[in-house]
Amino acid sequence: MIDRSVQTILQPVLVFLKQGDLEQALTSLERLLEQDLENPQVMYTLKGVSFWLERVRYSQTFSDDFLRGEYLIAQWKPFLDYIKKGGDFNEPIIYALKCSVFTIALHLYQSLLTEPETVHNTAEIYRKTGLCYKALGDYETAIRCLRYAADMNTNSSAILAELADAYALSGEVRLAKVFFREALFKGASEIEVCFLESEIFQALVTKAASIGYTGEELLEWLPVYGTLDGMLNVKRELKALELGKLKQSIYTLENELREKDTKNRRILIPRLINYYFWLIDHYINGNVEKSKVDEILLRIRLLDEKIYDCYIR
């Protein structure tokens, strides 16, 4: 936390940051340093402001606002890693810097939405606009942007995950679970975990990480543990076309896993288990004979007995 006396001194700086004005924040910090060169909170804030000013200035070398926004957003995780390496995570200051960065990025994406034509993917522009609003705490506007993006691109797991996160942050837990499950089904590996802040999703990530999974493997295990833990318990019926695609995907993955030289087993196994879970739900909802469910359960057991044991409890 910030010491009260220091918080009073830093207040103008934090206001500038929340408005997205890094230059004015820097000017205020320089004045403060003239008065107190040893103040650790001022130096900490200066470290963050300097990091982002350097990147904002570098972003101006890109050819358009979309690429500038993409660059700045992509720097958020490296920034957090950079700060955490120092061992001190000052939440109020980091929050003000977050507001600054995402306000700047939001203006860049908004400029693209006013253009009559753009060479970039419009759904992705709305996704990133929604992401910025979400990061700034305006969940209602974020949801509107993300729903619009989802209508434009119905197959994007990244959009659905952001939408689910926005619903969770706004307190709409049931809708959050629906869209998380859809996102993880359509393509877990496409989801950018670093931008998902809701407790229900972060708890799921922490669970998978505690087992030792990282990277793409962690993402593929999320729907499996989400099902086992009951987080993904809001389900829907598959359409006929979806069922056909699901069965084809299962067939393809099973054949890949039969090959002895398969290099991606650690990715394919959790993906296949997730597909099995969806197929079991379909069979149960459709009152299909129990033997079909038992057959899928046997396949899960052969893949991972621990997951099987947890699932049938």
Residue pairs with C-beta under 8 A, 6 or more apart in sequence:
1 90
1 91
1 92
2 10
2 41
2 90
2 92
2 93
3 41
6 39
6 41
6 42
7 92
9 32
9 39
9 42
10 32
10 41
10 42
10 45
10 93
12 28
13 25
13 28
13 29
13 32
13 45
13 49
13 96
14 92
14 93
14 96
16 22
16 24
16 25
16 28
17 25
17 49
17 96
17 97
17 99
17 100
18 96
18 99
18 100
18 103
19 99
19 100
19 103
20 99
20 100
20 101
20 103
20 104
20 107
21 100
22 49
22 52
22 53
22 56
22 100
22 104
23 53
25 45
25 49
25 100
26 46
26 49
26 50
26 53
29 42
29 45
29 46
29 49
32 39
32 42
33 39
33 42
33 43
33 46
36 42
41 90
41 93
44 88
44 90
44 93
45 93
47 83
47 86
48 79
48 83
48 93
48 94
48 97
49 97
51 79
51 82
52 75
52 79
52 97
52 100
52 101
55 71
55 72
55 75
56 72
56 104
58 71
59 67
59 68
59 71
59 72
60 68
62 68
62 71
64 112
64 120
65 108
65 109
65 111
65 112
66 108
66 109
66 112
66 118
66 120
66 125
68 108
69 105
69 108
69 109
69 128
70 128
72 101
72 104
72 105
72 108
73 101
73 102
73 105
73 128
73 131
73 132
73 195
75 101
76 98
76 101
76 194
76 195
77 194
79 97
79 101
80 94
80 194
83 89
83 94
98 135
99 136
102 131
102 132
102 135
102 136
103 132
103 136
105 128
105 132
106 129
106 132
106 133
106 136
109 125
109 128
109 129
109 132
110 129
112 118
112 120
112 125
113 125
113 126
113 129
118 125
121 153
122 152
123 149
123 152
123 153
123 156
123 159
124 149
124 153
126 145
126 146
126 148
126 149
126 152
127 145
127 146
127 149
127 156
127 158
127 159
127 162
129 145
130 141
130 142
130 143
130 144
130 145
130 146
130 149
130 162
130 163
130 166
131 142
131 146
131 162
131 195
133 139
133 141
133 142
133 145
134 142
134 146
134 162
134 165
134 166
134 169
134 195
134 197
135 195
135 197
139 166
139 169
139 170
140 170
142 162
142 166
143 163
143 166
143 167
143 170
146 159
146 162
146 163
146 166
147 163
149 156
149 159
149 163
150 156
150 159
150 160
150 163
153 159
155 186
156 186
156 190
157 182
157 183
157 184
157 185
157 186
157 187
157 188
157 190
157 191
158 183
158 190
158 191
158 192
160 179
160 180
160 182
160 183
160 186
161 179
161 180
161 183
161 184
161 191
161 192
161 196
161 201
162 195
162 196
163 179
164 175
164 176
164 177
164 178
164 179
164 180
164 182
164 183
164 198
164 201
165 176
165 195
165 196
165 197
165 198
165 201
167 173
167 175
167 176
167 179
168 176
168 180
168 198
168 199
168 200
168 201
169 197
169 198
173 200
174 234
176 198
176 200
177 200
177 231
177 232
177 233
177 234
178 234
178 236
180 200
180 201
180 226
180 231
180 232
181 223
181 226
181 232
181 234
181 235
183 191
184 191
184 222
184 223
184 226
184 232
184 274
185 223
185 274
185 278
188 219
188 220
188 222
188 223
188 271
188 274
189 216
189 219
189 220
189 267
191 219
191 222
193 201
193 205
193 218
193 219
196 202
196 205
200 231
203 231
204 222
204 225
204 226
204 229
204 231
205 218
205 222
207 225
207 229
208 218
208 221
208 222
208 225
209 218
211 221
213 221
216 267
217 266
217 267
217 270
220 267
220 270
220 271
220 274
221 270
223 232
223 270
223 274
223 277
224 270
224 273
224 274
224 277
224 307
226 232
227 274
227 277
227 311
228 307
228 310
228 311
235 281
235 285
237 282
237 285
237 286
238 246
238 278
238 282
243 282
246 275
246 278
246 279
246 282
247 279
249 275
250 272
250 275
250 276
250 279
253 268
253 271
253 272
253 275
254 272
254 299
256 262
256 264
256 268
257 265
257 268
257 269
257 272
262 268
269 303
269 304
272 303
273 300
273 303
273 304
273 307
276 296
276 299
276 300
277 311
279 296
280 293
280 296
280 297
282 288
283 292
283 293
283 296
284 293
297 308
297 311
297 312
300 307
300 308
300 311
301 308
